[in-house]
Structure formats: structure tokens, C-alpha cells
């Protein structure tokens, strides 16, 4: 029988990721959620440069300078008797791998869409990750205080572009200069924009007399026409479909103006699931299992520059965590005492003595952990679903400018490689080669080496576009096959890869050497 205290604590937990295309307002929405939860006293937006206010989730100095998120953040707070963990993810495509890993740790996702632009490229990619994991998705259409597209068209686009049926939980009344508020279909209320007024409607809803004196005749007629259409032809609320990620509740508002955020948060907490079972390579683990277990989905160095520390982000999947407990690291089979642990609010920490399934905690790391590691008190070996590693498309040879700082350089490269912030390789001459999805990753890598490790670097870009891990018992043969259009390198687990100049070069190699197995993506700890 499940421990009733554990079961009660699990039911209080809510952990979700926020995803979007860059500039859709994801970080601003995160700020407002934290503000409503009492986690911060004043929302600092990435636009407020003059007053030196910055987004809570954008804690890196480079994020404050650029006004974008370049690393994922975890923020936790209590609201309505719920312990909420928000994962703010980088919207920029260059940091997609960090986002993919974050999405392995959440139980639901909030998809933020710019009301004027609709669904954009990065939104499609991140949605696919959520869909593969059958994560419930809640949609927040943002920036309704600016001119926006027709809301019916936006909802249709969810189904046409993403294949995701939707149902309107709230509905906008106009947009831009004509924006007058939102109608909460679930509560049968209208919230008026700018005048801070809430109107409880009667049994006739928007067709009753309550709005006659409150809205312009144009907006009122449009609202009635649209609601009539939604009620006649729209999807019905179906909790089973929502929980399965097959139906997305849609909310409208303006994160910057903090309008429509409260109805969204309240309904979201009512609908989003508590922590559920997590898949392992041999089955699944229930959150109410007495034995403690969880996995590391992110490692971050230098969150506190004064201490030069490393923190492993750990999702608890079952049981209860108690500071000072001993758990087994499944990858090595060695027992580890978890004596230093913390709750997270971006880069701020607070020591945690007890945590439950559904919580994310930070575990101090001295170089012991790797992304994807499982910790458990179970006697049998336990491994959660592997986290993927994706091959980069841009490559550069990296050298320290000052050879006297070689140790700083090597330490910085090693730690950033363990973080998974960038792919780090070395050739047979031990030269460092880095791989990235986008140019911005190179810039962040260079910035962090200089500012966190005091190591200036020189980057020489290489003419390669593809990387494939190579499985072979005859590495010497592979070395002999290398030419000017290929290069043999090794990742930080010393697994061999071949870099190829382009797709044609890769295809030619595969045709000529079908006895050599090439692999595009690996579990981060897979050995061969």
C-alpha cells in the first residue's frame, strides 16, 4: 500500500516546461507566473535595460546582454497549495538539444505562440518532441494587446500545421488597439482589459445583457459570432485527450501586460497532471514507489561564479529524497552520499532537506555525474529512458591564445563538454574540436571560457557539416580511409566519430564501406 504522506505530496507537484519560438514571449510569461506565485516581487523583462532589470530565468550575464535565453532554468514556487516547477527553455534553435533534454523531465508543456505570427519553425520542432513523449500541451496565444491574427485561424493552424486539435479555454475580445479583454469559457466570466474589471455572466453567457454597456458593438457582435461558431463546430473539452497530449486547451492574453495570465494559471493547475509513472529500459517506475529514484537531465557549471561550482539537475521519479541519504549511481554501481542538495530558483539556491517524486533538485557535482545518470536506492539496477545526443552541423578547431593558460582552457573545455552545452571532440593529436548546431553556441562557448575560466581562445572554422559515430573493431582501417573531406575525432567518452564535408561525402563513404556502421544519434552514455 502506498505511503499516504508520499501520495499526498506527489499530488501537490506540478512540473512543466515552457516552449516557443524566440521572441514569442516565453520568458516574459515565465516572469508573470513567478510574480503571481509570489516567487518574485517585481517582474524584470529582457527589454528593461535602463533600470537594469532582467528576467529571473535569464541569469547568465550573456543572457542579460543579449536579451535571450541561452540556457534552461528551473524555477520553483508554491501557489494554491501546489509545488510548481517551471522549466524555462532556450527558444533559440541553436540550443535545441538543451531543450530536448529538459522536456524529458517534465509532465506537461506550455506552448507560447505570438498572436501575430502564429506557429513558427522552432515551435514545430519542440512540439514534435512533446508529441513523441505524449506530453500534455497547453497553448498560450500571446501579445493580444498588439494587432493579431484571427483567433479562429490560429486555432485551425494548430491542427493543420501541428496535427494538434485544440479547444478554446479563454477567448479574446478584439486585438491591438481594439483589444477589450478575454472571455473565460470555463468560468463564464469576462475580464476587461485596462479597467481591471471582472464580469460574471448569466446562463446565456455572452449572449446575455451583461456586456451590452461594457463592450463596443463591433467587439460584442464579433465575440457572439465566434462563440456561437466555437460551440457549434469546435471541439469539446475531453480530459482524457488532454492528458494524452491529443487535445490542447488554448488561452489568450498578453504576458507583457500581465493580462489573461491569472485565468490561464488557475485553469492550467486544475488540468495539468500530477507526476505519473516514468519509463525505464525494463518497464516503468511509479511515483508512489517507496524506493527513491530519479535521473540527471542537465549539468551546469559556474551558476555561482564566486564558488566555481557544478550543479546536477535531478528529476525525482519515485520515493522521497532526504539530505544525507545514500543512493547508488546505476552507471557505476557505486554508492553516493547525497549530502549537498538545493531547491532551485534560476541561479539562486536554498538547501533542501526533503523532496518528493515530481520535484527537481540540484545536487552538487565534483565531476562524478553525467547527463542521463540514474540514482536510486533500489537493489536492482535501474536505468531510465536514455537521453539523446544529436550530431552537430558546425565545427571549429579551438586553441588557447595564451599557452600559459592551457590548464584553464582544458578545465573549461572539459566542464562545458560534461554540461552538454556544446559537443567537444579531440583528434589523434589531442587538438580540441567543437561542434555546434548554430553559430550562437560558438559565441556562448567563447564568452564562457573567457569570463568563467579566464581563457581567451582562437577558433578556426572547419569545412565539415555532418558527424556520425562509427562502430568498428578495426579503428586502424578507419584511420587509413580518412582524406581531406573526412576527419576522425573522438568525443569526451572517447567514442570515435567521422566528420564529413557534406551529405554527398557521407553517402559516398557509406556506399564504399558498407562494413563500417555509422550512427547518427546515441544515448549520452552508450558505450561501444
C-alpha positions as CSV (number, residue, x, y, z in Angstrom):
1,X,0.0,0.0,0.0
2,X,1.3,3.4,-1.0
3,X,2.6,5.7,1.8
4,X,-0.3,8.2,2.2
5,X,2.0,11.1,3.0
6,X,4.1,10.4,-0.1
7,X,0.9,10.1,-2.2
8,X,-0.4,13.4,-0.9
9,X,2.9,15.2,-1.6
10,X,3.0,13.9,-5.1
11,X,-0.5,15.1,-5.9
12,X,0.7,18.6,-5.0
13,X,3.5,18.6,-7.5
14,X,3.3,20.2,-11.0
15,X,6.3,20.3,-13.3
16,X,6.1,21.7,-16.8
17,X,8.3,23.2,-19.5
18,X,7.6,26.4,-21.4
19,X,8.5,26.2,-25.1
20,X,8.2,28.7,-28.0
21,X,9.9,30.2,-31.0
22,X,12.3,33.1,-30.0
23,X,10.6,36.4,-29.1
24,X,7.1,34.8,-28.7
25,X,7.1,36.0,-25.0
26,X,8.1,32.7,-23.3
27,X,10.4,34.3,-20.7
28,X,8.0,37.2,-20.1
29,X,5.2,34.7,-19.4
30,X,7.5,32.8,-17.0
31,X,8.2,36.0,-15.1
32,X,4.5,36.7,-14.7
33,X,3.8,33.2,-13.4
34,X,6.6,33.7,-10.9
35,X,5.1,37.0,-9.9
36,X,1.6,35.6,-9.3
37,X,3.2,32.7,-7.4
38,X,4.9,35.2,-5.0
39,X,8.3,33.8,-6.1
40,X,9.5,37.3,-7.1
41,X,8.3,40.8,-6.1
42,X,8.9,42.6,-9.4
43,X,9.0,41.2,-12.9
44,X,12.1,42.2,-14.8
45,X,11.8,41.9,-18.6
46,X,14.6,41.5,-21.0
47,X,13.6,44.8,-22.5
48,X,14.1,46.9,-19.4
49,X,17.7,47.8,-19.9
50,X,17.7,51.3,-18.4
51,X,16.6,50.1,-15.0
52,X,19.0,47.1,-15.1
53,X,16.1,44.7,-14.7
54,X,16.4,41.3,-16.3
55,X,14.3,38.2,-16.5
56,X,14.7,35.9,-13.4
57,X,15.2,32.9,-15.6
58,X,17.9,34.7,-17.7
59,X,20.6,34.6,-15.0
60,X,23.7,34.3,-17.2
61,X,25.5,37.6,-17.9
62,X,25.4,36.9,-21.6
63,X,21.7,36.4,-21.4
64,X,21.2,39.8,-19.8
65,X,23.4,41.4,-22.5
66,X,21.7,39.6,-25.5
67,X,18.2,39.7,-24.1
68,X,17.7,36.0,-25.0
69,X,17.7,32.7,-23.1
70,X,20.8,30.6,-23.9
71,X,20.4,28.0,-21.1
72,X,17.5,26.3,-19.5
73,X,16.5,27.4,-16.0
74,X,14.5,25.7,-13.2
75,X,12.2,27.8,-11.0
76,X,10.1,26.5,-8.2
77,X,7.4,28.2,-6.1
78,X,4.2,27.4,-4.2
79,X,0.8,28.5,-5.5
80,X,-2.7,27.4,-4.4
81,X,-1.2,24.6,-2.3
82,X,0.8,23.3,-5.3
83,X,4.6,23.0,-5.5
84,X,5.2,24.2,-9.1
85,X,8.4,23.7,-11.0
86,X,8.8,25.7,-14.2
87,X,11.4,24.8,-16.8
88,X,12.2,27.8,-18.9
89,X,13.9,26.6,-22.1
90,X,16.0,28.4,-24.7
91,X,13.8,29.3,-27.6
92,X,16.8,29.8,-30.0
93,X,17.3,26.8,-32.3
94,X,21.0,26.8,-31.6
95,X,20.2,25.4,-28.1
96,X,17.7,22.8,-29.1
97,X,19.5,19.9,-27.5
98,X,19.3,21.5,-24.1
99,X,15.6,22.0,-24.6
100,X,15.1,18.4,-25.7
101,X,16.7,17.1,-22.5
102,X,14.6,19.5,-20.4
103,X,11.4,18.1,-22.0
104,X,12.4,14.6,-20.8
105,X,11.9,15.8,-17.2
106,X,8.5,17.4,-17.4
107,X,5.0,16.2,-17.1
108,X,3.4,18.8,-19.3
109,X,4.3,21.7,-21.6
110,X,3.1,25.2,-22.2
111,X,3.5,26.3,-25.8
112,X,3.6,30.1,-26.3
113,X,2.6,31.5,-29.7
114,X,2.9,35.0,-30.9
115,X,-0.6,36.1,-31.8
116,X,0.6,38.0,-34.9
117,X,3.0,35.3,-36.3
118,X,1.3,32.1,-35.4
119,X,3.2,28.8,-35.4
120,X,6.9,29.3,-36.2
121,X,9.8,26.9,-37.1
122,X,11.2,26.3,-33.6
123,X,7.7,25.8,-32.2
124,X,7.2,22.9,-34.7
125,X,10.4,21.2,-33.7
126,X,9.7,21.4,-30.0
127,X,6.1,20.3,-30.4
128,X,7.4,17.1,-32.1
129,X,9.5,16.3,-29.1
130,X,6.5,16.7,-26.8
131,X,4.3,14.7,-29.1
132,X,6.8,11.8,-29.2
133,X,6.7,11.7,-25.4
134,X,2.9,12.2,-25.4
135,X,3.2,15.2,-23.1
136,X,0.0,17.2,-22.5
137,X,0.4,20.6,-24.2
138,X,-1.3,23.8,-23.2
139,X,-1.2,26.7,-25.6
140,X,-1.0,30.4,-24.6
141,X,-1.5,32.8,-27.6
142,X,0.4,35.9,-26.6
143,X,0.6,39.6,-27.5
144,X,-3.1,40.2,-28.0
145,X,-2.6,43.8,-26.9
146,X,-0.9,44.1,-30.3
147,X,-2.5,43.5,-33.7
148,X,-3.0,39.8,-34.0
149,X,-4.3,37.2,-36.5
150,X,-7.9,35.9,-36.4
151,X,-8.1,33.6,-33.3
152,X,-10.1,31.0,-35.3
153,X,-7.3,30.9,-37.9
154,X,-4.7,30.4,-35.1
155,X,-6.6,27.5,-33.7
156,X,-7.1,26.0,-37.1
157,X,-3.3,26.3,-37.7
158,X,-2.6,24.2,-34.6
159,X,-4.4,21.4,-36.2
160,X,-3.3,22.0,-39.8
161,X,0.4,22.6,-39.0
162,X,1.0,20.5,-35.9
163,X,-1.8,18.0,-36.2
164,X,-3.0,19.0,-32.7
165,X,-6.7,19.5,-32.2
166,X,-7.5,22.4,-29.8
167,X,-10.3,23.7,-27.6
168,X,-10.6,27.3,-26.5
169,X,-10.5,27.8,-22.7
170,X,-10.5,31.6,-23.0
171,X,-11.3,33.8,-25.9
172,X,-10.0,37.2,-26.9
173,X,-12.3,40.2,-27.4
174,X,-10.6,42.1,-30.2
175,X,-6.8,42.7,-30.5
176,X,-4.3,45.6,-30.7
177,X,-5.9,49.0,-30.3
178,X,-9.3,47.2,-30.3
179,X,-8.5,44.8,-27.6
180,X,-11.0,44.9,-24.8
181,X,-10.5,41.7,-22.8
182,X,-11.0,37.9,-22.7
183,X,-13.9,35.7,-22.1
184,X,-13.3,32.7,-19.8
185,X,-15.4,30.0,-21.2
186,X,-14.9,27.6,-18.3
187,X,-15.9,30.2,-15.6
188,X,-18.4,32.1,-17.8
189,X,-16.6,35.3,-16.9
190,X,-15.3,38.3,-18.9
191,X,-12.1,40.1,-17.8
192,X,-11.9,43.6,-19.1
193,X,-8.5,44.9,-20.3
194,X,-7.1,48.1,-18.7
195,X,-10.1,48.8,-16.5
196,X,-9.4,45.9,-14.1
197,X,-13.0,44.6,-14.1
198,X,-14.4,41.1,-13.9
199,X,-17.9,40.4,-15.0
200,X,-19.7,37.2,-14.1
201,X,-22.1,36.3,-16.9
202,X,-25.5,34.7,-16.5
203,X,-26.8,31.5,-18.0
204,X,-26.9,33.0,-21.5
205,X,-23.2,33.7,-21.4
206,X,-22.0,36.3,-23.9
207,X,-25.5,36.4,-25.4
208,X,-27.0,37.9,-22.2
209,X,-27.3,41.6,-21.3
210,X,-24.3,41.9,-19.0
211,X,-21.9,43.0,-21.8
212,X,-24.2,45.5,-23.6
213,X,-22.7,48.5,-21.8
214,X,-19.2,47.2,-21.4
215,X,-18.0,46.4,-25.0
216,X,-18.1,48.2,-28.3
217,X,-20.9,46.9,-30.5
218,X,-18.4,45.7,-33.0
219,X,-16.4,43.6,-30.5
220,X,-19.6,42.3,-28.8
221,X,-21.1,41.1,-32.2
222,X,-17.8,39.5,-33.2
223,X,-17.5,37.8,-29.8
224,X,-21.0,36.4,-30.1
225,X,-20.4,35.2,-33.6
226,X,-17.2,33.5,-32.7
227,X,-18.5,31.8,-29.6
228,X,-21.5,30.6,-31.5
229,X,-19.2,29.1,-34.0
230,X,-17.0,27.5,-31.3
231,X,-20.0,26.0,-29.5
232,X,-21.4,24.7,-32.8
233,X,-18.3,23.4,-34.6
234,X,-15.5,23.5,-32.0
235,X,-14.0,20.6,-30.1
236,X,-15.4,19.6,-26.7
237,X,-13.3,19.5,-23.5
238,X,-12.1,16.0,-23.1
239,X,-9.8,15.5,-20.1
240,X,-8.6,12.1,-21.4
241,X,-7.5,13.6,-24.7
242,X,-5.8,16.5,-22.9
243,X,-3.9,14.1,-20.6
244,X,-2.8,12.1,-23.6
245,X,-1.5,15.1,-25.4
246,X,-4.1,14.7,-28.1
247,X,-6.1,17.9,-27.4
248,X,-4.6,21.3,-26.4
249,X,-6.6,23.8,-24.3
250,X,-5.9,27.3,-25.7
251,X,-5.7,30.5,-23.7
252,X,-5.3,34.1,-25.0
253,X,-3.7,37.2,-23.3
254,X,-0.7,39.4,-23.0
255,X,2.2,38.3,-20.9
256,X,3.8,41.7,-21.0
257,X,0.6,43.5,-19.8
258,X,0.0,40.6,-17.4
259,X,-3.5,40.1,-18.8
260,X,-5.1,36.7,-19.1
261,X,-2.2,35.1,-17.1
262,X,-4.2,34.5,-13.9
263,X,-7.1,32.6,-15.6
264,X,-4.5,30.6,-17.5
265,X,-2.5,29.7,-14.4
266,X,-5.6,28.7,-12.4
267,X,-7.1,26.5,-15.2
268,X,-3.7,25.1,-16.1
269,X,-3.1,23.9,-12.5
270,X,-6.6,22.3,-12.5
271,X,-5.9,20.4,-15.7
272,X,-2.2,19.6,-15.8
273,X,-1.3,16.2,-14.4
274,X,0.5,15.4,-11.2
275,X,3.7,13.3,-11.6
276,X,3.0,10.0,-13.2
277,X,4.9,6.8,-14.0
278,X,8.3,7.1,-15.8
279,X,9.6,4.7,-18.4
280,X,12.7,2.7,-17.7
281,X,14.6,0.4,-20.1
282,X,12.9,-2.5,-18.4
283,X,9.4,-1.1,-17.6
284,X,8.3,1.8,-15.6
285,X,8.6,3.3,-12.1
286,X,5.6,4.6,-10.2
287,X,6.0,7.9,-8.3
288,X,4.5,6.3,-5.2
289,X,7.1,3.6,-5.1
290,X,8.8,3.7,-1.7
291,X,12.3,3.3,-3.2
292,X,13.9,6.6,-4.2
293,X,14.9,7.0,-7.9
294,X,15.5,9.8,-10.5
295,X,17.8,10.9,-13.3
296,X,20.1,13.8,-14.1
297,X,19.0,15.7,-17.2
298,X,21.3,18.7,-17.0
299,X,24.6,19.8,-15.6
300,X,25.5,23.4,-15.2
301,X,28.9,24.8,-14.2
302,X,29.6,28.2,-12.5
303,X,26.0,29.1,-11.6
304,X,27.7,30.8,-8.6
305,X,30.8,32.3,-10.1
306,X,32.2,33.1,-6.6
307,X,32.4,29.3,-5.8
308,X,33.0,27.9,-9.3
309,X,30.6,25.1,-8.5
310,X,28.8,22.5,-10.6
311,X,25.2,21.5,-10.1
312,X,23.4,18.5,-11.5
313,X,19.7,19.0,-12.2
314,X,17.9,15.9,-10.8
315,X,14.3,14.9,-11.5
316,X,12.9,12.7,-8.7
317,X,10.8,10.0,-10.2
318,X,9.8,7.9,-7.2
319,X,10.0,7.9,-3.4
320,X,11.4,10.5,-1.0
321,X,14.7,12.3,-1.1
322,X,16.3,13.1,2.3
323,X,19.5,15.1,2.5
324,X,22.4,12.9,3.6
325,X,20.9,9.7,2.2
326,X,22.9,7.2,0.2
327,X,21.9,6.2,-3.3
328,X,23.5,4.0,-6.0
329,X,24.8,5.5,-9.2
330,X,23.5,2.9,-11.7
331,X,26.1,3.6,-14.3
332,X,29.0,2.7,-12.0
333,X,27.2,0.7,-9.3
334,X,28.9,2.8,-6.6
335,X,27.0,4.2,-3.6
336,X,27.0,8.0,-3.3
337,X,26.0,10.1,-0.2
338,X,23.8,13.0,-1.2
339,X,24.8,15.4,1.4
340,X,24.6,18.7,-0.5
341,X,21.3,19.4,-2.2
342,X,19.3,22.5,-3.1
343,X,16.0,23.8,-4.4
344,X,16.3,26.0,-7.4
345,X,15.2,29.5,-8.5
346,X,17.2,30.1,-11.6
347,X,20.7,30.7,-10.1
348,X,19.5,31.2,-6.5
349,X,19.6,28.2,-4.2
350,X,18.1,27.1,-0.9
351,X,19.2,23.9,0.9
352,X,16.5,21.2,0.7
353,X,16.3,18.5,3.4
354,X,13.4,16.6,1.9
355,X,11.9,16.4,-1.6
356,X,9.4,14.1,-3.3
357,X,8.7,12.5,-6.7
358,X,7.9,15.4,-9.0
359,X,10.4,17.7,-7.6
360,X,13.6,18.9,-9.3
361,X,16.6,19.4,-7.0
362,X,20.2,20.4,-7.6
363,X,22.9,18.0,-6.5
364,X,26.4,19.4,-6.1
365,X,28.8,17.7,-8.5
366,X,32.5,17.3,-8.3
367,X,32.7,15.6,-11.7
368,X,31.0,12.4,-10.7
369,X,27.9,12.7,-12.8
370,X,27.0,12.6,-16.4
371,X,23.8,13.7,-18.2
372,X,21.4,10.8,-18.2
373,X,22.7,9.2,-15.0
374,X,20.2,7.4,-12.7
375,X,20.4,7.5,-8.9
376,X,18.3,5.0,-6.9
377,X,18.0,3.1,-3.6
378,X,16.6,0.1,-5.4
379,X,18.7,-3.0,-5.1
380,X,18.3,-4.0,-8.7
381,X,20.0,-1.9,-11.4
382,X,17.7,0.8,-12.8
383,X,18.1,2.9,-15.9
384,X,15.5,5.5,-17.1
385,X,14.9,6.1,-20.8
386,X,18.1,7.3,-22.4
387,X,18.6,11.0,-23.3
388,X,19.6,11.5,-26.9
389,X,22.8,13.2,-28.2
390,X,22.4,14.8,-31.6
391,X,25.2,15.3,-34.1
392,X,26.2,19.0,-34.7
393,X,26.5,20.7,-38.1
394,X,29.2,23.4,-37.5
395,X,32.7,22.6,-36.4
396,X,35.8,24.6,-35.3
397,X,39.3,23.9,-34.1
398,X,39.8,25.7,-30.8
399,X,43.2,26.8,-29.4
400,X,44.1,28.8,-26.3
401,X,45.5,32.2,-27.2
402,X,47.9,32.1,-24.2
403,X,49.6,28.8,-23.7
404,X,50.3,29.8,-20.1
405,X,46.6,29.5,-19.6
406,X,46.4,26.0,-21.0
407,X,45.2,24.5,-17.7
408,X,42.3,27.0,-17.5
409,X,41.5,26.2,-21.1
410,X,41.5,22.4,-20.6
411,X,39.4,22.7,-17.5
412,X,36.8,24.9,-19.1
413,X,36.5,22.8,-22.2
414,X,36.1,19.6,-20.1
415,X,33.4,21.1,-17.9
416,X,31.4,22.6,-20.7
417,X,31.6,19.2,-22.5
418,X,30.2,17.5,-19.4
419,X,27.4,20.0,-19.3
420,X,26.4,19.1,-22.9
421,X,26.4,22.8,-23.7
422,X,28.4,22.1,-26.8
423,X,29.9,19.0,-28.4
424,X,33.6,18.7,-27.7
425,X,35.9,16.3,-29.6
426,X,39.6,15.7,-29.9
427,X,41.7,14.3,-32.8
428,X,44.5,11.9,-32.5
429,X,46.9,14.8,-31.8
430,X,44.7,15.8,-28.9
431,X,43.6,19.1,-30.5
432,X,40.2,20.3,-29.4
433,X,37.4,20.4,-32.0
434,X,34.0,21.7,-31.0
435,X,30.7,21.0,-32.7
436,X,27.5,23.1,-32.6
437,X,24.1,23.3,-34.1
438,X,24.3,27.0,-34.6
439,X,26.8,29.9,-34.6
440,X,25.5,31.3,-31.3
441,X,26.6,28.2,-29.5
442,X,30.2,29.1,-30.5
443,X,29.8,32.6,-29.3
444,X,28.5,31.5,-25.9
445,X,31.3,28.9,-25.6
446,X,33.9,31.6,-26.3
447,X,32.2,34.0,-23.9
448,X,32.0,31.5,-21.0
449,X,35.6,30.3,-21.4
450,X,36.8,33.9,-21.2
451,X,34.6,35.0,-18.4
452,X,34.3,31.9,-16.3
453,X,37.7,30.3,-16.9
454,X,39.9,33.3,-17.8
455,X,40.9,31.6,-21.1
456,X,40.9,33.5,-24.3
457,X,40.6,31.3,-27.4
458,X,41.1,31.3,-31.1
459,X,38.6,29.4,-33.3
460,X,39.4,28.2,-36.8
461,X,36.2,27.0,-38.6
462,X,36.4,23.7,-40.3
463,X,34.7,22.7,-43.6
464,X,32.6,19.9,-42.2
465,X,28.8,19.7,-42.0
466,X,28.0,16.2,-40.7
467,X,29.2,13.9,-37.9
468,X,28.5,10.2,-37.4
469,X,29.6,7.9,-34.6
470,X,31.4,4.9,-36.1
471,X,31.1,1.4,-34.7
472,X,34.0,-0.8,-35.7
473,X,36.5,-3.3,-34.4
474,X,39.1,-2.0,-36.8
475,X,39.9,1.6,-36.0
476,X,43.2,1.5,-37.8
477,X,41.3,0.7,-41.1
478,X,39.0,3.8,-40.5
479,X,42.1,5.9,-40.0
480,X,43.5,4.8,-43.3
481,X,40.3,5.8,-45.1
482,X,40.4,9.4,-43.9
483,X,41.1,12.1,-46.6
484,X,40.6,15.9,-47.0
485,X,36.8,15.6,-46.9
486,X,36.7,13.5,-43.7
487,X,38.2,13.6,-40.2
488,X,38.3,11.1,-37.4
489,X,37.7,12.5,-34.0
490,X,36.7,11.3,-30.5
491,X,34.0,12.6,-28.2
492,X,34.6,13.1,-24.4
493,X,33.7,9.4,-23.8
494,X,36.5,8.6,-26.4
495,X,33.9,7.2,-28.8
496,X,35.1,7.6,-32.4
497,X,33.2,9.8,-34.9
498,X,33.8,10.7,-38.5
499,X,33.3,14.3,-39.7
500,X,32.1,14.6,-43.3
501,X,32.3,17.6,-45.6
502,X,28.7,17.2,-46.8
503,X,25.9,14.8,-47.5
504,X,27.5,13.7,-50.8
505,X,30.7,12.7,-49.0
506,X,28.8,10.8,-46.3
507,X,26.7,8.9,-49.0
508,X,29.9,8.1,-50.9
509,X,31.6,6.7,-47.8
510,X,28.6,4.6,-46.9
511,X,28.4,3.1,-50.4
512,X,32.1,2.2,-50.5
513,X,32.4,0.9,-46.9
514,X,29.2,-0.9,-46.0
515,X,31.1,-3.0,-43.4
516,X,31.5,0.2,-41.2
517,X,28.4,1.0,-39.2
518,X,27.7,4.8,-38.8
519,X,25.3,6.1,-36.1
520,X,23.5,9.5,-36.2
521,X,22.3,9.7,-32.6
522,X,23.3,8.0,-29.4
523,X,22.3,7.6,-25.8
524,X,24.6,10.1,-24.0
525,X,26.3,7.2,-22.0
526,X,26.1,4.5,-24.6
527,X,29.3,2.6,-25.0
528,X,30.8,0.6,-27.8
